[in-house]
Amino acid sequence: MAIIAIARCSKLPDYEESIRRAGGDPWVVESGANPAADVIRRAGGILLAGGGDVNPALFGETPHPAFDAAESGRDDYEIELIRLAMERHMPLLAICRGIQVLNVAMGGTLVQDIPSELPGTLEHKLAVPPHAAYDLAHEIWIEKDSLLSRVAGEERETRDVNSRHHQSVKELGEGFITTATAPDGVIEAIEDPSRRFCLGVQWHPENFYRTGEFRALFEGFVEACRI
C-alpha cells in the first residue's frame, strides 16, 4: 500500500479518509517530529493541504491587510518537502493553500487577496458548511489532455467545485502550466507536465469523499505513488 505523507493542518480527517478510500495509507507529518528528508525516504507521495496564507516575503511582497498567517514554521517545512520531492520526482498533490505554497516554492507569486486585487471576480470564499451540497460555488474550465482532465474522469472539460479561498496563483512557478480556471480567470489548477504526477488544485476535493465526486483524482494520485 502506498504511504502518502500529509503535511499537518488543522482539518485532517477529510484528507486522510480521501486517501484511504483511494487505496492509500495516510501518514500525517510535521516539522520537528518528521524531518523532511526522512519523509521523502519513507513516503510514496506528498499531499499538501489547506490552511493559512503563505508568507508573502517568500515571493518578494509585503503582507496585504487581509493576510492570515499559517502556523509557525509551516511554510518552511512544506517548501522543504516540495523541493526534496521535486528532486526525487515524487508524486505530489497540493490542495487550496497547497497549490499556493507549491507555486511559491518553485518561484511563483500569489494574488494575496482576490476581492481587493481582482475586483469583479466571483465569490471564491463561501462561508458554508464544507460538506453541504450548496458548497458547490462555480464551475471550472479544464484544459483538454491535461493530467487533471484525465484524473477528473472521462476527460472532463468542466467541473463544478467548492470554493473557500481568498488567495490564488498569480505568476506561475518554474515548470508549471495552468490547467484549470474559473470563469472569471482565477487559476484553479496547475501542473508540471514533465512529471508523472505534480498537480495543484484550488478547491477542496477532499470534502466530497462521502459522495465520491473527486475520488478519481485521489485514486490517480495514489496509483502514481505506487510506481
NUMI-577153 format. One record per residue (C-alpha): residue in three letters; residue number from 1; x negated, y, z. Coordinates in nm, 4 decimals, padded with zeros to 6 digits. Layout:
   aa    i         x         y         z
  Ala  NUM         X         Y         Z
...
***
This chain:
   aa    i         x         y         z
  Met    1   00.0000   00.0000   00.0000
  Ala    2  -00.1338   00.3438  -00.0942
  Ile    3  -00.2237   00.5638   00.2021
  Ile    4  -00.1020   00.9198   00.1469
  Ala    5  -00.2614   01.1842   00.3695
  Ile    6  -00.0119   01.4579   00.4588
  Ala    7  -00.1676   01.7752   00.5958
  Arg    8   00.0229   01.8523   00.9157
  Cys    9   00.3075   02.1048   00.9000
  Ser   10   00.5956   02.1941   01.1314
  Lys   11   00.8574   01.9881   00.9437
  Leu   12   00.7049   01.6472   00.8694
  Pro   13   00.9892   01.3891   00.8707
  Asp   14   01.1243   01.4509   00.5196
  Tyr   15   00.7763   01.4350   00.3654
  Glu   16   00.6967   01.1126   00.5485
  Glu   17   01.0254   00.9496   00.4540
  Ser   18   00.9924   01.0550   00.0893
  Ile   19   00.6536   00.8826   00.0748
  Arg   20   00.7829   00.5696   00.2500
  Arg   21   01.0786   00.5358   00.0136
  Ala   22   00.8424   00.5733  -00.2820
  Gly   23   00.6342   00.2803  -00.1540
  Gly   24   00.3507   00.4709   00.0138
  Asp   25   00.2096   00.4752   00.3651
  Pro   26   00.2178   00.8317   00.5088
  Trp   27  -00.0741   00.9388   00.7292
  Val   28  -00.0492   01.2786   00.8981
  Val   29  -00.3884   01.4524   00.9196
  Glu   30  -00.5026   01.7760   01.0790
  Ser   31  -00.8097   01.9860   01.1371
  Gly   32  -01.0240   01.8695   01.4290
  Ala   33  -00.8732   01.5236   01.4558
  Asn   34  -00.9326   01.4210   01.0943
  Pro   35  -01.2397   01.5683   00.9218
  Ala   36  -01.1662   01.6321   00.5555
  Ala   37  -01.4483   01.4058   00.4343
  Asp   38  -01.3082   01.1139   00.6383
  Val   39  -00.9607   01.1748   00.4967
  Ile   40  -01.0924   01.1640   00.1412
  Arg   41  -01.2749   00.8343   00.2078
  Arg   42  -00.9681   00.6622   00.3504
  Ala   43  -00.6673   00.8034   00.1642
  Gly   44  -00.5441   00.7257  -00.1850
  Gly   45  -00.3926   01.0713  -00.2320
  Ile   46  -00.3239   01.4061  -00.0643
  Leu   47   00.0139   01.5736  -00.0061
  Leu   48   00.0184   01.9433   00.0857
  Ala   49   00.3415   02.0562   00.2491
  Gly   50   00.5350   02.3771   00.3099
  Gly   51   00.4718   02.6353   00.5788
  Gly   52   00.3492   02.9894   00.6400
  Asp   53   00.1745   03.2215   00.3978
  Val   54  -00.1782   03.1747   00.2669
  Asn   55  -00.4174   03.4438   00.3934
  Pro   56  -00.4368   03.7000   00.1087
  Ala   57  -00.8009   03.7706   00.1927
  Leu   58  -00.8709   03.4357   00.0252
  Phe   59  -00.7689   03.5869  -00.3089
  Gly   60  -00.9040   03.9354  -00.2501
  Glu   61  -00.5959   04.1201  -00.1284
  Thr   62  -00.4747   04.2817   00.1914
  Pro   63  -00.1629   04.1446   00.3628
  His   64   00.1791   04.2579   00.2437
  Pro   65   00.4117   04.3812   00.5236
  Ala   66   00.6116   04.0579   00.4787
  Phe   67   00.3039   03.8397   00.5443
  Asp   68   00.3856   03.5483   00.7771
  Ala   69   00.0628   03.3658   00.8626
  Ala   70   00.0339   02.9883   00.8689
  Glu   71  -00.1078   02.8020   01.1681
  Ser   72  -00.4631   02.8976   01.2653
  Gly   73  -00.7206   02.7049   01.0637
  Arg   74  -00.4697   02.5534   00.8241
  Asp   75  -00.5837   02.7454   00.5158
  Asp   76  -00.9484   02.6457   00.5575
  Tyr   77  -00.8673   02.2811   00.6247
  Glu   78  -00.6330   02.2411   00.3299
  Ile   79  -00.8701   02.4200   00.0942
  Glu   80  -01.1479   02.1822   00.2001
  Leu   81  -00.9187   01.8844   00.1372
  Ile   82  -00.8302   02.0222  -00.2059
  Arg   83  -01.1881   02.0802  -00.3122
  Leu   84  -01.3049   01.7369  -00.1998
  Ala   85  -01.0026   01.5725  -00.3621
  Met   86  -01.0733   01.7562  -00.6880
  Glu   87  -01.4352   01.6393  -00.6810
  Arg   88  -01.3146   01.2797  -00.6449
  His   89  -01.0286   01.3186  -00.8970
  Met   90  -00.7944   01.2045  -00.6194
  Pro   91  -00.4183   01.2395  -00.6858
  Leu   92  -00.2694   01.5479  -00.5264
  Leu   93   00.0908   01.6625  -00.4823
  Ala   94   00.1472   02.0133  -00.3468
  Ile   95   00.4888   02.1386  -00.2313
  Cys   96   00.6020   02.5000  -00.1662
  Arg   97   00.3175   02.6543   00.0387
  Gly   98   00.1164   02.3624  -00.1005
  Ile   99   00.1316   02.4875  -00.4605
  Gln  100   00.0202   02.8282  -00.3362
  Val  101  -00.2832   02.7094  -00.1393
  Leu  102  -00.3731   02.4718  -00.4238
  Asn  103  -00.3750   02.7594  -00.6705
  Val  104  -00.5778   02.9827  -00.4379
  Ala  105  -00.8303   02.7063  -00.3706
  Met  106  -00.9016   02.6934  -00.7430
  Gly  107  -00.9464   03.0694  -00.7809
  Gly  108  -00.5883   03.1776  -00.8481
  Thr  109  -00.3774   03.4516  -00.6895
  Leu  110  -00.0269   03.4851  -00.5480
  Val  111   00.2714   03.7138  -00.5619
  Gln  112   00.2802   03.7987  -00.1916
  Asp  113   00.6472   03.8956  -00.1766
  Ile  114   00.8817   03.8237  -00.4661
  Pro  115   01.1683   04.0626  -00.3696
  Ser  116   00.9444   04.3707  -00.3435
  Glu  117   00.6863   04.2877  -00.6116
  Leu  118   00.9219   04.1376  -00.8715
  Pro  119   01.2480   04.3345  -00.8385
  Gly  120   01.5434   04.1947  -01.0260
  Thr  121   01.4452   03.8302  -00.9850
  Leu  122   01.6686   03.5562  -00.8487
  Glu  123   01.7086   03.4969  -00.4768
  His  124   01.4348   03.2435  -00.4006
  Lys  125   01.4657   03.2273  -00.0221
  Leu  126   01.8097   03.0968   00.0690
  Ala  127   01.8955   03.0718   00.4383
  Val  128   02.0968   02.7500   00.4215
  Pro  129   02.0576   02.4029   00.5762
  Pro  130   01.7856   02.2194   00.3807
  His  131   01.9992   01.9088   00.3194
  Ala  132   02.3186   02.0878   00.2129
  Ala  133   02.4390   02.0323  -00.1424
  Tyr  134   02.4697   02.4067  -00.1924
  Asp  135   02.0981   02.4406  -00.1194
  Leu  136   02.0535   02.3927  -00.4940
  Ala  137   01.9672   02.7506  -00.5825
  His  138   01.8847   02.7663  -00.9520
  Glu  139   01.7593   02.5613  -01.2423
  Ile  140   01.4016   02.5354  -01.3610
  Trp  141   01.2773   02.5052  -01.7151
  Ile  142   01.0237   02.2253  -01.7533
  Glu  143   00.7557   02.2113  -02.0234
  Lys  144   00.8067   01.9149  -02.2545
  Asp  145   00.5432   01.6388  -02.2410
  Ser  146   00.4069   01.7628  -01.9082
  Leu  147   00.3327   01.5379  -01.6113
  Leu  148   00.6285   01.6996  -01.4354
  Ser  149   00.8654   01.6169  -01.7210
  Arg  150   00.7533   01.2545  -01.7098
  Val  151   00.7895   01.2087  -01.3348
  Ala  152   01.1119   01.4120  -01.3190
  Gly  153   01.2791   01.1252  -01.5041
  Glu  154   01.3910   01.0826  -01.8637
  Glu  155   01.1579   01.3561  -01.9918
  Arg  156   01.3839   01.6248  -01.8449
  Glu  157   01.3557   01.9828  -01.9681
  Thr  158   01.5771   02.1402  -01.6968
  Arg  159   01.6466   02.0574  -01.3366
  Asp  160   01.8432   02.2133  -01.0503
  Val  161   01.6273   02.2801  -00.7440
  Asn  162   01.6495   02.4220  -00.3940
  Ser  163   01.4522   02.7309  -00.3001
  Arg  164   01.3056   02.8644   00.0266
  His  165   01.0019   03.0803  -00.0527
  His  166   00.9138   03.4481  -00.0799
  Gln  167   00.5745   03.3970  -00.2472
  Ser  168   00.4749   03.2360  -00.5752
  Val  169   00.1831   03.1683  -00.8064
  Lys  170   00.0623   03.4743  -00.9999
  Glu  171  -00.2697   03.4242  -01.1827
  Leu  172  -00.3434   03.0576  -01.2394
  Gly  173  -00.6422   02.8884  -01.0798
  Glu  174  -00.9086   02.7161  -01.2874
  Gly  175  -00.7790   02.4243  -01.4930
  Phe  176  -00.4089   02.4806  -01.4258
  Ile  177  -00.1235   02.5333  -01.6666
  Thr  178   00.2328   02.6387  -01.5866
  Thr  179   00.4767   02.3532  -01.6429
  Ala  180   00.7999   02.4929  -01.4976
  Thr  181   00.9517   02.8350  -01.4429
  Ala  182   01.2747   02.9685  -01.3003
  Pro  183   01.4984   03.1583  -01.5456
  Asp  184   01.3546   03.4845  -01.4055
  Gly  185   00.9988   03.3806  -01.4938
  Val  186   00.8818   03.2910  -01.1427
  Ile  187   00.6398   02.9977  -01.1653
  Glu  188   00.7916   02.6794  -01.0213
  Ala  189   00.5284   02.4184  -01.1132
  Ile  190   00.1634   02.3987  -01.2137
  Glu  191  -00.0558   02.1056  -01.3032
  Asp  192  -00.4059   02.0227  -01.4185
  Pro  193  -00.3681   01.8118  -01.7349
  Ser  194  -00.7280   01.6900  -01.7150
  Arg  195  -00.6450   01.4843  -01.4049
  Arg  196  -00.4247   01.1789  -01.3704
  Phe  197  -00.2062   01.3465  -01.1056
  Cys  198  -00.2556   01.7021  -00.9842
  Leu  199   00.0826   01.8714  -00.9543
  Gly  200   00.2218   02.1590  -00.7509
  Val  201   00.5939   02.2381  -00.7226
  Gln  202   00.7505   02.5429  -00.5582
  Trp  203   01.0776   02.3874  -00.4399
  His  204   01.1332   02.1227  -00.1689
  Pro  205   01.1947   01.7822  -00.3340
  Glu  206   01.1358   01.6045  -00.0012
  Asn  207   01.4676   01.7384   00.1329
  Phe  208   01.6553   01.5066  -00.1031
  Tyr  209   01.5121   01.1695  -00.0013
  Arg  210   01.8592   01.0588   00.1151
  Thr  211   02.0211   01.1114  -00.2243
  Gly  212   01.7218   01.0388  -00.4468
  Glu  213   01.7285   01.3315  -00.6901
  Phe  214   01.3499   01.3627  -00.6808
  Arg  215   01.2486   01.0100  -00.5871
  Ala  216   01.0856   00.9556  -00.9261
  Leu  217   00.8448   01.2414  -00.8541
  Phe  218   00.7255   01.0756  -00.5325
  Glu  219   00.7167   00.7326  -00.6971
  Gly  220   00.4974   00.8680  -00.9757
  Phe  221   00.2643   01.0240  -00.7205
  Val  222   00.2384   00.7090  -00.5073
  Glu  223   00.1784   00.4962  -00.8157
  Ala  224  -00.1095   00.7236  -00.9199
  Cys  225  -00.2553   00.6845  -00.5695
  Arg  226  -00.2741   00.3083  -00.6124
  Ile  227  -00.5069   00.3217  -00.9139
***
